[in-house]
Amino acid sequence: MPMRFVLPALILMIPLSGCAVAAVGAVGAVGLAAAQEKTLGEAVDDTTIGTEIKAKLMRENTRGFSEVDVEVVNRLVLLTGRVNTPEERVRAEGIAWSSARAEDVANEIRIEPTGGFLANVVDEVISARVRSRLIGSSKIKSVNFNIETYNGVVYLMGLARTPEELQRAAEEASIVRGVKQVVSYVRVIEPRRQPSTAPNSTGAPYQNDQGATYPEPDANAELLGVSY
């Protein structure tokens, strides 16, 4: 099934208020693939890539990379968390690129002191709340979305069936208590018979009930991680 990247790292600034890797084995990947818009091979590849990169990080620097989280969806590797030095941040990205199966790496690691247990718990609670909102929306196939939260910033990954579904997922995440920003690394599935060049989006801003605005996803974009 052909896919294309959707550009906007959807940023929603909200004046309110982090992230362990969920390691699933091959059996877990089989179950996920059955429900998601991906093949079994893709699910297993993602699991293998994530496990491989995390293991390399721990072998390289157990203490320095203890708060680096790895999420992989459709061979896109997302690195979040914190390290102590710029050199460790660069090294972590290099290790991620060393995986032969990885096709792209998004490095969202921050250089700052250790956050501690409480900070991680708060982020996990936010992720759970976002997941609950996605599950509760009849317009979102929630199993297609992966959610990572770091310091109140929610990162969405996965597959959206339409730009409208991606928009709705970002809106749902933005109104969760404690969320400061929403950043999208989501791919939109291209209809099989749709021309490769879709019409331009309107670019009109959308607003949530807390007054935060963000641009409509641009279905023509080929890049990821650009902030507005």
Backbone as a chain_set.jsonl record, in Angstrom:
{"seq": "MPMRFVLPALILMIPLSGCAVAAVGAVGAVGLAAAQEKTLGEAVDDTTIGTEIKAKLMRENTRGFSEVDVEVVNRLVLLTGRVNTPEERVRAEGIAWSSARAEDVANEIRIEPTGGFLANVVDEVISARVRSRLIGSSKIKSVNFNIETYNGVVYLMGLARTPEELQRAAEEASIVRGVKQVVSYVRVIEPRRQPSTAPNSTGAPYQNDQGATYPEPDANAELLGVSY", "coords": {"N": [[0.845, -1.186, 0.0], [0.767, 2.086, -0.991], [2.344, 4.905, 0.564], [2.683, 8.19, 1.956], [4.715, 10.757, 3.381], [3.558, 13.054, 5.829], [3.846, 16.416, 6.385], [3.542, 18.568, 8.624], [4.992, 18.961, 11.723], [2.923, 18.945, 14.042], [2.311, 21.614, 16.031], [1.129, 22.517, 19.114], [0.702, 24.969, 21.302], [0.176, 24.984, 24.662], [-0.746, 26.336, 27.729], [-0.236, 24.562, 30.101], [0.445, 21.931, 32.592], [7.419, 11.945, 30.227], [9.649, 8.364, 29.574], [9.355, 5.302, 28.656], [10.556, 2.609, 26.645], [8.309, 0.465, 25.116], [8.714, -2.757, 25.03], [7.97, -5.155, 22.787], [7.715, -8.501, 21.824], [8.166, -10.822, 19.046], [5.749, -12.19, 19.031], [3.966, -10.32, 20.093], [4.136, -8.428, 18.071], [2.883, -9.757, 15.996], [0.203, -9.761, 16.855], [-0.319, -6.992, 16.879], [0.007, -6.318, 14.184], [-2.16, -7.571, 13.065], [-4.258, -5.922, 13.677], [-3.513, -3.371, 12.894], [-2.843, -0.992, 10.182], [-0.767, -2.276, 8.712], [1.691, -4.636, 7.525], [2.503, -7.975, 8.689], [5.234, -8.433, 8.435], [6.229, -5.801, 8.444], [5.56, -4.996, 11.031], [7.097, -6.754, 12.592], [9.646, -5.999, 11.744], [9.781, -3.338, 12.748], [9.712, -3.845, 15.521], [12.061, -5.334, 15.813], [14.022, -3.477, 15.007], [13.758, -1.457, 16.983], [14.395, -2.884, 19.348], [17.017, -3.628, 18.765], [18.373, -1.132, 18.54], [17.988, 0.006, 21.097], [19.352, -1.86, 22.658], [21.956, -1.497, 21.724], [22.429, 1.132, 22.553], [22.413, 0.819, 25.334], [24.585, -0.874, 25.683], [26.622, 0.774, 24.835], [26.571, 3.063, 26.555], [25.402, 2.806, 29.419], [24.538, 4.38, 31.622], [24.525, 7.039, 30.609], [22.656, 6.905, 28.522], [20.339, 6.101, 29.7], [17.92, 7.403, 29.942], [17.015, 7.712, 27.388], [14.657, 7.191, 24.967], [13.27, 4.891, 22.618], [11.342, 4.664, 19.791], [9.777, 2.989, 17.156], [8.234, 3.144, 14.067], [7.056, 1.953, 11.089], [9.675, 1.821, 10.144], [10.692, 4.285, 10.753], [12.615, 5.871, 13.085], [12.154, 7.194, 16.225], [13.737, 9.181, 18.529], [13.591, 10.078, 21.849], [13.659, 11.844, 25.036], [16.351, 12.443, 27.378], [19.767, 13.568, 27.612], [23.096, 14.15, 28.922], [25.042, 15.627, 27.541], [25.93, 17.377, 24.448], [27.445, 15.742, 22.807], [26.67, 13.162, 23.522], [24.064, 13.18, 22.606], [24.417, 13.383, 19.813], [25.812, 11.016, 19.42], [23.909, 9.093, 20.133], [22.062, 9.373, 18.059], [23.667, 8.55, 15.954], [24.007, 5.855, 16.589], [21.388, 4.972, 16.244], [21.115, 5.309, 13.467], [22.805, 3.32, 12.679], [21.462, 0.98, 12.465], [20.626, -1.312, 10.066], [18.097, -1.647, 9.046], [16.671, 0.646, 9.579], [15.058, 3.463, 8.184], [14.756, 6.175, 8.52], [15.578, 8.727, 10.919], [14.421, 10.486, 13.647], [15.535, 12.848, 15.728], [14.755, 13.786, 18.78], [15.881, 14.191, 21.197], [16.731, 15.816, 24.239], [19.096, 18.022, 25.786], [19.729, 17.939, 28.979], [19.522, 17.863, 32.612], [19.009, 14.785, 34.482], [15.67, 13.673, 34.688], [14.237, 12.204, 36.566], [12.121, 9.923, 38.471], [9.478, 10.842, 38.951], [8.93, 12.732, 36.925], [8.897, 11.089, 34.675], [6.708, 9.476, 35.271], [4.579, 11.299, 35.176], [4.589, 11.928, 32.446], [3.936, 9.419, 31.382], [1.341, 9.153, 32.315], [0.094, 11.206, 30.882], [0.392, 10.18, 28.271], [-1.28, 7.94, 28.5], [-3.731, 9.178, 28.873], [-4.042, 10.524, 26.439], [-4.133, 8.316, 24.724], [-6.534, 7.2, 25.595], [-8.381, 9.14, 24.747], [-8.083, 8.945, 21.965], [-8.965, 6.342, 21.537], [-11.59, 6.672, 22.282], [-12.687, 8.135, 20.229], [-14.772, 7.991, 17.477], [-13.94, 8.542, 14.952], [-11.323, 7.903, 14.638], [-8.907, 5.448, 14.088], [-7.542, 4.074, 16.526], [-5.587, 2.153, 17.063], [-3.706, 2.379, 15.121], [-2.028, 4.403, 15.847], [0.873, 5.45, 17.529], [2.02, 6.612, 20.679], [4.14, 8.833, 22.262], [5.417, 10.546, 25.053], [7.185, 13.323, 26.249], [8.238, 15.354, 28.748], [5.797, 16.737, 28.686], [5.397, 17.118, 25.977], [3.76, 15.715, 23.331], [4.294, 13.099, 21.126], [3.138, 11.926, 18.132], [2.969, 8.982, 16.259], [2.811, 6.671, 13.476], [0.142, 5.502, 11.376], [-2.215, 7.254, 9.44], [-5.458, 7.127, 8.059], [-6.541, 9.133, 6.545], [-5.893, 12.656, 5.854], [-7.677, 14.098, 7.402], [-8.243, 12.39, 9.52], [-5.764, 12.356, 10.815], [-5.644, 15.048, 11.567], [-7.784, 15.135, 13.397], [-6.815, 13.391, 15.368], [-4.628, 14.851, 16.339], [-5.976, 17.05, 17.372], [-7.485, 15.848, 19.428], [-5.421, 14.967, 21.105], [-4.353, 17.42, 21.854], [-6.056, 18.602, 23.699], [-5.808, 17.303, 26.044], [-5.175, 17.268, 29.492], [-2.221, 18.725, 30.722], [-0.724, 18.544, 28.422], [1.656, 20.144, 26.456], [2.625, 20.524, 23.869], [1.931, 19.172, 20.612], [3.387, 16.943, 18.462], [3.621, 15.74, 15.261], [4.581, 12.784, 13.691], [3.423, 11.285, 11.686], [2.367, 9.115, 9.09], [0.352, 9.407, 6.22], [-1.936, 7.272, 4.726], [-2.028, 6.63, 1.315], [-4.709, 6.716, -0.951], [-5.351, 4.012, -3.171], [-5.902, 4.573, -5.906], [-5.533, 7.218, -6.156], [-4.193, 10.246, -7.535], [-0.659, 10.996, -7.537], [-0.029, 13.567, -6.82], [-1.664, 15.556, -4.684], [-4.343, 17.951, -4.156], [-3.466, 21.236, -2.924], [-3.536, 22.003, 0.583], [-5.742, 24.081, 2.53], [-4.453, 25.589, 4.427], [-5.533, 26.883, 6.54], [-5.718, 27.925, 9.932], [-6.342, 25.804, 12.794], [-8.222, 25.631, 15.794], [-8.141, 24.784, 19.238], [-10.172, 24.186, 22.236], [-8.801, 25.58, 24.117], [-7.612, 27.655, 22.969], [-5.327, 27.197, 21.489], [-3.572, 27.125, 18.403], [-2.971, 25.531, 15.218], [-1.497, 24.607, 12.049], [-3.278, 23.288, 9.193], [-2.689, 19.884, 8.191], [-0.37, 19.354, 5.557], [-0.846, 17.592, 2.784], [0.834, 17.218, 0.652], [3.43, 17.368, 1.437], [6.819, 16.238, 1.873], [8.582, 15.966, 3.908], [9.522, 15.416, 7.386], [8.963, 16.445, 10.752], [9.096, 19.245, 10.804], [8.643, 22.267, 12.469], [5.997, 24.45, 13.482]], "CA": [[0.0, 0.0, 0.0], [1.616, 3.272, -1.058], [2.172, 5.882, 1.63], [3.517, 9.368, 1.825], [4.908, 11.495, 4.613], [2.81, 14.287, 6.017], [4.834, 17.314, 6.945], [3.664, 19.422, 9.789], [5.089, 18.515, 13.089], [1.833, 19.792, 14.502], [2.697, 22.189, 17.303], [0.033, 23.182, 19.794], [1.22, 25.513, 22.544], [-0.89, 25.012, 25.648], [-0.156, 26.742, 28.992], [-0.504, 23.619, 31.163], [1.586, 21.407, 33.282], [8.213, 11.385, 29.802], [9.077, 7.706, 28.402], [10.054, 4.033, 28.521], [10.252, 1.859, 25.44], [7.504, -0.718, 25.336], [9.35, -3.807, 24.247], [7.105, -6.282, 22.461], [8.429, -9.494, 21.029], [7.571, -11.181, 17.761], [4.352, -12.569, 19.243], [3.225, -9.074, 20.21], [4.095, -7.795, 16.757], [1.865, -10.459, 15.214], [-1.092, -9.259, 17.273], [-0.465, -5.616, 16.439], [-0.141, -6.273, 12.734], [-3.502, -8.032, 12.717], [-5.209, -4.831, 13.864], [-3.028, -2.135, 12.305], [-2.744, -0.886, 8.732], [0.594, -2.641, 8.335], [1.851, -6.07, 7.363], [3.216, -8.659, 9.766], [6.661, -8.187, 8.246], [6.534, -4.436, 8.888], [5.465, -4.96, 12.494], [8.268, -7.449, 13.137], [10.805, -5.143, 11.464], [9.788, -2.236, 13.699], [10.079, -4.379, 16.825], [13.469, -5.718, 15.754], [14.834, -2.249, 14.959], [13.715, -0.815, 18.286], [15.151, -3.698, 20.299], [18.43, -3.557, 18.393], [18.926, 0.192, 18.859], [18.013, 0.17, 22.548], [20.43, -2.702, 23.178], [23.228, -0.843, 21.39], [22.565, 2.297, 23.42], [22.756, 0.368, 26.68], [25.959, -1.397, 25.657], [27.532, 1.903, 24.634], [26.627, 3.965, 27.702], [24.21, 2.449, 30.195], [24.103, 5.506, 32.446], [24.261, 8.223, 29.802], [21.496, 6.721, 27.661], [19.278, 5.441, 30.465], [16.657, 8.113, 29.75], [16.739, 7.849, 25.955], [13.606, 6.259, 24.565], [13.295, 4.54, 21.199], [10.068, 4.233, 19.222], [9.941, 2.74, 15.722], [7.007, 2.88, 13.325], [7.318, 1.952, 9.653], [11.12, 2.019, 9.993], [11.082, 5.61, 11.225], [13.055, 5.785, 14.476], [12.008, 8.419, 17.008], [14.507, 9.212, 19.772], [13.168, 11.115, 22.78], [14.301, 11.73, 26.343], [17.369, 13.422, 27.749], [21.155, 13.171, 27.838], [23.829, 15.198, 29.628], [25.947, 16.408, 26.695], [25.645, 17.361, 23.008], [28.126, 14.597, 22.202], [25.833, 11.976, 23.734], [22.91, 13.3, 21.709], [24.878, 13.038, 18.464], [26.174, 9.598, 19.411], [22.673, 8.315, 20.155], [21.52, 9.38, 16.698], [24.536, 7.703, 15.136], [23.684, 4.46, 16.885], [20.107, 4.68, 15.596], [21.359, 5.169, 12.024], [23.602, 2.122, 12.421], [20.57, -0.135, 12.176], [20.492, -1.46, 8.611], [16.689, -1.624, 8.66], [16.096, 1.973, 9.813], [15.01, 4.296, 6.988], [14.855, 7.582, 8.904], [15.74, 8.927, 12.349], [14.016, 11.793, 14.172], [16.221, 13.003, 17.007], [14.1, 14.771, 19.641], [16.538, 14.13, 22.51], [17.112, 17.101, 24.805], [20.287, 18.034, 26.638], [19.329, 18.48, 30.266], [19.751, 16.925, 33.714], [18.081, 13.677, 34.654], [14.352, 14.138, 35.116], [13.769, 11.49, 37.731], [10.984, 9.022, 38.356], [8.196, 11.553, 38.92], [8.735, 13.321, 35.596], [8.526, 10.012, 33.759], [5.349, 9.034, 35.599], [3.65, 12.32, 34.652], [4.51, 11.752, 30.993], [3.207, 8.185, 31.098], [-0.072, 9.445, 32.557], [-0.371, 11.976, 29.73], [0.257, 9.244, 27.145], [-2.466, 7.115, 28.735], [-4.908, 10.026, 28.647], [-4.154, 10.727, 24.993], [-4.591, 7.037, 24.164], [-7.944, 7.047, 25.929], [-9.163, 10.016, 23.876], [-8.079, 8.389, 20.611], [-9.842, 5.162, 21.552], [-12.967, 7.116, 22.43], [-13.16, 8.845, 19.043], [-15.266, 7.099, 16.422], [-13.325, 8.927, 13.683], [-9.9, 7.564, 14.684], [-8.527, 4.057, 14.323], [-6.5, 4.373, 17.505], [-4.518, 1.159, 17.067], [-2.705, 2.786, 14.13], [-1.235, 5.513, 16.367], [1.763, 5.276, 18.67], [2.088, 7.849, 21.453], [5.265, 9.018, 23.175], [5.358, 11.86, 25.698], [8.388, 13.731, 26.967], [8.131, 16.691, 29.334], [4.552, 17.357, 28.248], [5.304, 17.145, 24.517], [3.224, 14.45, 22.83], [4.725, 12.736, 19.776], [2.271, 10.951, 17.481], [3.573, 8.235, 15.162], [1.936, 5.637, 12.952], [-0.522, 5.657, 10.087], [-3.561, 7.816, 9.402], [-6.118, 6.75, 6.813], [-6.79, 10.372, 5.802], [-5.409, 13.846, 6.56], [-8.683, 14.495, 8.389], [-8.071, 11.56, 10.71], [-4.577, 12.871, 11.481], [-6.041, 16.31, 12.183], [-8.615, 14.849, 14.566], [-5.952, 12.803, 16.397], [-3.863, 15.945, 16.934], [-6.904, 17.84, 18.17], [-7.807, 15.094, 20.64], [-4.246, 14.991, 21.976], [-4.069, 18.782, 22.303], [-6.93, 19.046, 24.787], [-5.526, 16.511, 27.245], [-4.537, 18.047, 30.559], [-0.782, 18.521, 30.86], [-0.05, 18.561, 27.124], [2.191, 21.448, 26.071], [2.737, 20.539, 22.409], [1.701, 17.919, 19.898], [4.272, 16.849, 17.3], [3.194, 14.591, 14.453], [5.43, 12.049, 12.759], [2.454, 10.311, 11.173], [2.228, 8.96, 7.643], [-1.018, 9.256, 5.75], [-2.056, 6.241, 3.694], [-2.518, 7.158, 0.047], [-5.668, 5.863, -1.659], [-4.686, 3.275, -4.247], [-6.103, 5.145, -7.24], [-5.405, 8.674, -6.075], [-2.982, 10.77, -8.166], [0.437, 11.185, -6.602], [-0.018, 14.955, -6.365], [-2.981, 15.925, -4.195], [-4.524, 19.414, -4.098], [-2.9, 21.883, -1.752], [-4.465, 22.25, 1.676], [-6.115, 25.485, 2.656], [-3.517, 26.267, 5.308], [-6.253, 27.622, 7.579], [-5.387, 27.432, 11.271], [-7.388, 25.187, 13.588], [-8.108, 26.091, 17.172], [-8.814, 23.942, 20.213], [-10.965, 24.961, 23.176], [-7.925, 26.353, 24.989], [-7.078, 28.762, 22.199], [-4.102, 26.869, 20.761], [-3.801, 26.959, 16.974], [-1.949, 24.851, 14.447], [-1.882, 24.588, 10.634], [-3.809, 22.053, 8.632], [-1.637, 19.064, 7.584], [-0.159, 19.497, 4.125], [-0.727, 16.232, 2.269], [1.853, 17.15, -0.389], [4.774, 17.508, 2.007], [7.641, 15.04, 1.839], [9.494, 15.962, 5.031], [8.949, 15.223, 8.708], [9.573, 17.099, 11.866], [9.19, 20.703, 10.706], [7.79, 22.853, 13.485], [5.344, 25.712, 13.169]], "C": [[0.886, 1.243, 0.0], [1.304, 4.234, 0.076], [3.007, 7.102, 1.321], [3.641, 10.03, 3.185], [3.975, 12.689, 4.646], [3.663, 15.211, 6.872], [4.583, 17.811, 8.341], [3.924, 18.631, 11.039], [4.104, 19.432, 13.778], [2.147, 20.307, 15.895], [1.507, 22.915, 17.914], [0.543, 23.652, 21.147], [0.07, 25.684, 23.529], [-0.278, 25.34, 27.009], [-0.569, 25.839, 30.145], [0.765, 22.871, 31.56], [2.746, 22.115, 32.89], [8.588, 10.022, 29.386], [9.845, 6.394, 28.202], [9.647, 3.347, 27.241], [9.417, 0.646, 25.813], [8.046, -1.816, 24.439], [8.361, -4.934, 24.031], [7.878, -7.226, 21.574], [7.706, -9.79, 19.74], [6.108, -11.547, 17.908], [3.486, -11.319, 19.357], [3.087, -8.371, 18.882], [3.045, -8.44, 15.873], [0.479, -9.927, 15.556], [-1.34, -7.846, 16.808], [-0.718, -5.534, 14.945], [-1.538, -6.681, 12.302], [-4.517, -6.897, 12.803], [-4.804, -3.563, 13.146], [-3.02, -2.191, 10.787], [-1.299, -1.152, 8.302], [0.678, -4.154, 8.233], [2.562, -6.665, 8.571], [4.712, -8.401, 9.664], [7.069, -6.804, 8.716], [6.515, -4.334, 10.407], [6.681, -5.613, 13.136], [9.525, -6.617, 12.919], [10.902, -4.006, 12.483], [10.235, -2.697, 15.085], [11.562, -4.713, 16.879], [14.379, -4.503, 15.778], [14.892, -1.602, 16.33], [14.531, -1.558, 19.327], [16.643, -3.604, 20.044], [19.06, -2.234, 18.818], [19.017, 0.391, 20.361], [19.148, -0.644, 23.16], [21.796, -2.072, 22.908], [23.469, 0.369, 22.279], [23.005, 1.888, 24.821], [24.166, -0.195, 26.745], [26.973, -0.257, 25.568], [27.701, 2.731, 25.904], [25.368, 3.774, 28.543], [23.666, 3.635, 30.979], [23.701, 6.714, 31.593], [23.008, 8.125, 28.962], [20.314, 6.084, 28.383], [17.919, 6.11, 30.285], [16.411, 8.478, 28.287], [15.729, 6.773, 25.57], [13.59, 6.09, 23.053], [11.92, 4.04, 20.786], [10.249, 4.096, 17.718], [8.588, 2.41, 15.106], [7.324, 3.017, 11.842], [8.758, 2.351, 9.338], [11.576, 3.449, 10.254], [11.39, 5.503, 12.71], [12.899, 7.147, 15.137], [12.79, 8.267, 18.307], [13.996, 10.368, 20.622], [13.89, 10.915, 24.103], [15.377, 12.774, 26.537], [18.74, 12.777, 27.895], [21.877, 14.375, 28.456], [24.631, 16.121, 28.723], [25.519, 16.368, 25.231], [26.277, 16.158, 22.327], [27.304, 13.322, 22.363], [24.61, 12.009, 22.826], [23.279, 12.882, 20.292], [25.186, 11.544, 18.374], [24.937, 8.708, 19.391], [22.048, 8.245, 18.763], [22.355, 8.5, 15.776], [24.259, 6.232, 15.344], [22.366, 4.064, 16.224], [20.285, 4.465, 14.095], [22.138, 3.903, 11.705], [22.748, 0.895, 12.15], [20.312, -0.202, 10.674], [19.043, -1.332, 8.164], [16.061, -0.231, 8.81], [16.165, 2.812, 8.54], [15.105, 5.781, 7.305], [14.954, 7.66, 10.42], [15.318, 10.351, 12.694], [14.595, 11.925, 15.573], [15.584, 14.141, 17.805], [14.695, 14.755, 21.052], [16.921, 15.533, 22.957], [18.339, 16.95, 25.704], [19.923, 18.723, 27.94], [19.55, 17.45, 31.354], [18.682, 15.843, 33.787], [16.76, 14.167, 35.242], [13.824, 13.446, 36.347], [12.486, 10.73, 37.485], [9.668, 9.773, 38.184], [7.907, 12.145, 37.543], [8.298, 12.264, 34.596], [7.099, 9.531, 34.009], [4.323, 10.014, 35.037], [3.479, 12.152, 33.149], [3.742, 10.497, 30.623], [1.706, 8.381, 31.31], [-0.659, 10.234, 31.388], [-0.574, 11.068, 28.522], [-1.005, 8.404, 27.283], [-3.74, 7.92, 28.477], [-5.127, 10.284, 27.158], [-4.679, 9.457, 24.333], [-6.08, 6.858, 24.41], [-8.822, 7.911, 25.033], [-9.204, 9.479, 22.446], [-9.0, 7.179, 20.518], [-11.308, 5.586, 21.576], [-13.523, 7.843, 21.226], [-13.558, 7.854, 17.952], [-14.616, 7.386, 15.077], [-11.839, 8.575, 13.601], [-9.73, 6.07, 14.913], [-7.298, 4.087, 15.218], [-5.336, 3.393, 17.469], [-3.409, 1.506, 16.076], [-1.755, 3.869, 14.646], [-0.396, 5.075, 17.563], [1.932, 6.627, 19.357], [3.301, 7.814, 22.368], [5.144, 10.424, 23.769], [6.657, 12.125, 26.44], [8.216, 15.172, 27.433], [6.903, 17.447, 28.814], [4.382, 17.483, 26.751], [4.867, 15.757, 24.038], [3.673, 14.246, 21.389], [3.789, 11.651, 19.256], [3.031, 10.299, 16.332], [2.535, 7.242, 14.645], [1.359, 5.976, 11.604], [-1.895, 6.274, 10.277], [-4.179, 7.465, 8.056], [-6.398, 7.958, 5.928], [-6.141, 11.532, 6.549], [-6.383, 14.305, 7.639], [-8.566, 13.672, 9.664], [-6.852, 12.018, 11.508], [-4.903, 14.173, 12.215], [-6.833, 16.058, 13.46], [-7.775, 14.256, 15.704], [-5.149, 13.89, 17.109], [-4.757, 16.813, 17.822], [-7.226, 17.151, 19.488], [-6.639, 15.127, 21.623], [-4.05, 16.364, 22.598], [-4.894, 19.208, 23.506], [-6.747, 18.233, 26.066], [-4.782, 17.373, 28.261], [-3.053, 17.698, 30.669], [-0.021, 18.571, 29.558], [0.38, 19.983, 26.779], [2.255, 21.598, 24.553], [2.328, 19.175, 21.871], [2.558, 17.948, 18.644], [3.914, 15.581, 16.539], [4.316, 14.073, 13.562], [4.595, 10.922, 12.149], [2.478, 10.29, 9.654], [0.753, 8.783, 7.294], [-1.036, 8.239, 4.621], [-2.661, 6.85, 2.444], [-3.55, 6.212, -0.549], [-5.011, 5.241, -2.883], [-4.796, 3.97, -5.602], [-5.987, 6.669, -7.229], [-4.137, 9.139, -6.779], [-1.924, 11.072, -7.122], [0.509, 12.601, -6.063], [-1.431, 15.367, -5.987], [-3.107, 17.45, -4.173], [-3.903, 19.979, -2.838], [-3.969, 22.069, -0.683], [-4.724, 23.743, 1.786], [-5.133, 26.274, 3.501], [-4.201, 27.038, 6.424], [-5.922, 27.056, 8.95], [-6.601, 26.804, 11.939], [-7.159, 25.566, 15.034], [-8.826, 25.131, 18.101], [-9.517, 24.819, 21.239], [-10.128, 25.75, 24.162], [-7.217, 27.473, 24.229], [-5.811, 28.464, 21.444], [-4.426, 26.63, 19.294], [-2.67, 26.19, 16.333], [-2.421, 24.759, 13.008], [-2.467, 23.253, 10.213], [-2.669, 21.25, 8.023], [-1.573, 19.25, 6.076], [0.115, 18.127, 3.53], [0.328, 16.101, 1.19], [3.273, 17.076, 0.169], [5.51, 16.174, 2.025], [8.564, 14.936, 3.055], [8.739, 15.709, 6.326], [9.624, 16.15, 9.693], [9.729, 18.599, 11.763], [8.178, 21.311, 11.665], [7.202, 24.18, 13.016], [5.116, 26.491, 14.459]], "O": [[1.683, 1.423, 0.921], [0.155, 4.366, 0.498], [3.933, 7.044, 0.512], [2.768, 9.877, 4.04], [3.646, 13.263, 3.608], [4.138, 14.832, 7.943], [5.382, 17.49, 9.221], [3.16, 17.728, 11.381], [4.427, 20.584, 14.066], [2.241, 19.523, 16.84], [0.944, 23.823, 17.302], [0.79, 22.84, 22.039], [-0.882, 26.422, 23.275], [0.659, 24.651, 27.413], [-1.201, 26.314, 31.089], [1.874, 23.063, 31.061], [3.841, 21.82, 33.369], [7.837, 9.857, 28.424], [10.922, 6.418, 27.606], [8.508, 3.488, 26.795], [9.773, -0.109, 26.717], [7.849, -1.792, 23.224], [7.957, -5.599, 24.985], [8.609, -6.801, 20.68], [6.752, -9.102, 19.377], [5.303, -11.256, 17.023], [2.397, -11.262, 18.785], [2.046, -7.782, 18.59], [2.387, -7.759, 15.086], [-0.329, -9.669, 14.664], [-2.449, -7.519, 16.384], [-1.565, -4.762, 14.495], [-2.045, -6.198, 11.29], [-5.521, -6.902, 12.089], [-5.665, -2.747, 12.815], [-3.165, -3.251, 10.179], [-0.692, -0.337, 7.608], [-0.158, -4.87, 8.784], [3.151, -5.943, 9.376], [5.381, -8.178, 10.673], [8.13, -6.639, 9.318], [7.359, -3.661, 10.999], [7.233, -5.094, 14.107], [10.377, -6.536, 13.804], [11.978, -3.741, 13.019], [11.033, -2.031, 15.743], [12.239, -4.416, 17.862], [15.39, -4.492, 16.481], [15.972, -1.234, 16.793], [15.272, -0.947, 20.097], [17.44, -3.511, 20.978], [20.15, -2.215, 19.39], [20.026, 0.895, 20.853], [19.828, -0.177, 24.074], [22.684, -2.109, 23.76], [24.597, 0.605, 22.712], [23.865, 2.532, 25.422], [24.865, -0.018, 27.743], [28.05, -0.325, 26.16], [28.821, 3.064, 26.291], [24.389, 4.504, 28.385], [22.457, 3.867, 30.994], [22.664, 7.332, 31.829], [22.355, 9.136, 28.704], [19.39, 5.582, 27.742], [16.883, 5.468, 30.453], [15.693, 9.431, 27.986], [15.94, 5.588, 25.827], [13.862, 7.03, 22.306], [11.397, 3.093, 21.375], [10.81, 4.983, 17.075], [7.886, 1.509, 15.566], [7.797, 4.06, 11.39], [9.025, 3.107, 8.404], [12.733, 3.785, 9.999], [10.539, 5.097, 13.501], [13.449, 8.14, 14.66], [12.544, 7.349, 19.089], [13.97, 11.511, 20.166], [14.634, 9.95, 24.28], [15.331, 13.851, 25.944], [18.86, 11.605, 28.252], [21.332, 15.478, 28.505], [24.882, 17.271, 29.083], [24.829, 15.439, 24.81], [25.714, 15.612, 21.378], [27.246, 12.498, 21.451], [24.174, 10.969, 22.333], [22.552, 12.126, 19.647], [24.863, 10.891, 17.382], [24.917, 7.683, 18.708], [21.567, 7.194, 18.34], [21.818, 7.793, 14.923], [24.274, 5.448, 14.395], [22.237, 2.955, 15.704], [19.687, 3.558, 13.516], [22.13, 3.454, 10.559], [23.249, -0.118, 11.661], [19.827, 0.764, 10.085], [18.782, -0.948, 7.023], [15.016, 0.033, 8.216], [17.208, 2.868, 7.888], [15.496, 6.57, 6.444], [14.476, 6.772, 11.127], [15.807, 11.309, 12.097], [14.198, 11.207, 16.49], [15.842, 15.315, 17.539], [14.076, 15.251, 21.993], [17.379, 16.344, 22.153], [18.578, 15.897, 26.295], [19.822, 19.948, 27.996], [19.746, 16.273, 31.052], [17.597, 15.978, 33.222], [16.741, 14.971, 36.173], [13.044, 14.029, 37.1], [11.847, 10.867, 36.442], [8.835, 9.387, 37.364], [6.781, 12.071, 37.052], [7.426, 12.514, 33.764], [6.37, 9.215, 33.069], [3.307, 9.596, 34.482], [2.363, 12.223, 32.634], [2.978, 10.499, 29.658], [0.895, 7.833, 30.563], [-1.778, 9.963, 30.952], [-1.586, 11.167, 27.829], [-1.717, 8.18, 26.305], [-4.71, 7.399, 27.926], [-6.26, 10.265, 26.677], [-5.566, 9.516, 23.481], [-6.807, 6.41, 23.523], [-9.889, 7.472, 24.603], [-10.241, 9.549, 21.786], [-9.726, 7.014, 19.537], [-12.16, 4.94, 20.967], [-14.716, 8.144, 21.192], [-12.772, 6.992, 17.56], [-14.72, 6.577, 14.155], [-11.172, 8.903, 12.62], [-10.336, 5.497, 15.819], [-6.163, 4.12, 14.741], [-4.211, 3.76, 17.81], [-2.298, 0.986, 16.179], [-0.789, 4.219, 13.968], [-0.887, 4.42, 18.483], [1.98, 7.665, 18.696], [3.472, 6.882, 23.153], [4.807, 11.376, 23.064], [7.164, 11.267, 27.163], [8.067, 16.088, 26.624], [6.969, 18.645, 28.539], [3.325, 17.913, 26.289], [5.531, 14.757, 24.311], [3.462, 15.107, 20.535], [3.661, 10.587, 19.863], [3.662, 10.986, 15.527], [1.513, 7.003, 15.288], [1.992, 6.646, 10.788], [-2.65, 5.872, 11.163], [-3.501, 7.501, 7.029], [-6.483, 7.831, 4.706], [-5.864, 11.419, 7.743], [-5.97, 14.837, 8.669], [-8.765, 14.19, 10.763], [-6.897, 12.065, 12.738], [-4.481, 14.37, 13.354], [-6.585, 16.693, 14.485], [-7.996, 14.581, 16.87], [-5.004, 13.86, 18.331], [-4.339, 17.256, 18.892], [-7.239, 17.788, 20.541], [-6.837, 15.295, 22.826], [-3.626, 16.466, 23.749], [-4.475, 20.087, 24.259], [-7.449, 18.452, 27.053], [-3.867, 18.117, 27.907], [-2.68, 16.526, 30.705], [1.208, 18.635, 29.569], [-0.429, 20.911, 26.807], [1.973, 22.67, 24.017], [2.373, 18.167, 22.576], [2.462, 18.883, 17.848], [3.907, 14.487, 17.102], [4.916, 14.819, 12.788], [5.015, 9.766, 12.106], [2.596, 11.334, 9.013], [0.012, 8.094, 7.994], [-0.252, 8.329, 3.677], [-3.695, 7.515, 2.51], [-3.292, 5.012, -0.643], [-4.204, 5.884, -3.553], [-3.837, 3.943, -6.374], [-6.32, 7.323, -8.217], [-3.096, 8.496, -6.641], [-2.239, 11.367, -5.969], [1.043, 12.827, -4.978], [-2.295, 15.512, -6.852], [-2.101, 18.159, -4.172], [-3.819, 19.302, -1.814], [-5.145, 22.265, -0.988], [-4.009, 24.558, 1.203], [-4.988, 27.483, 3.323], [-3.546, 27.763, 7.174], [-5.85, 25.838, 9.116], [-7.738, 27.206, 11.694], [-6.023, 25.797, 15.449], [-9.949, 24.704, 17.83], [-9.475, 26.045, 21.144], [-10.671, 26.51, 24.964], [-6.341, 28.149, 24.768], [-5.249, 29.359, 20.812], [-5.436, 26.004, 18.973], [-1.545, 26.189, 16.832], [-3.624, 24.825, 12.754], [-2.179, 22.217, 10.813], [-1.773, 21.825, 7.406], [-2.602, 19.296, 5.403], [1.185, 17.559, 3.744], [0.695, 14.981, 0.833], [4.211, 16.754, -0.56], [4.899, 15.116, 2.175], [9.254, 13.93, 3.22], [7.511, 15.771, 6.378], [10.753, 16.586, 9.468], [10.444, 19.186, 12.576], [7.009, 20.928, 11.678], [7.824, 24.926, 12.259], [4.572, 27.595, 14.425]]}, "num_chains": 1, "name": "protein.A"}
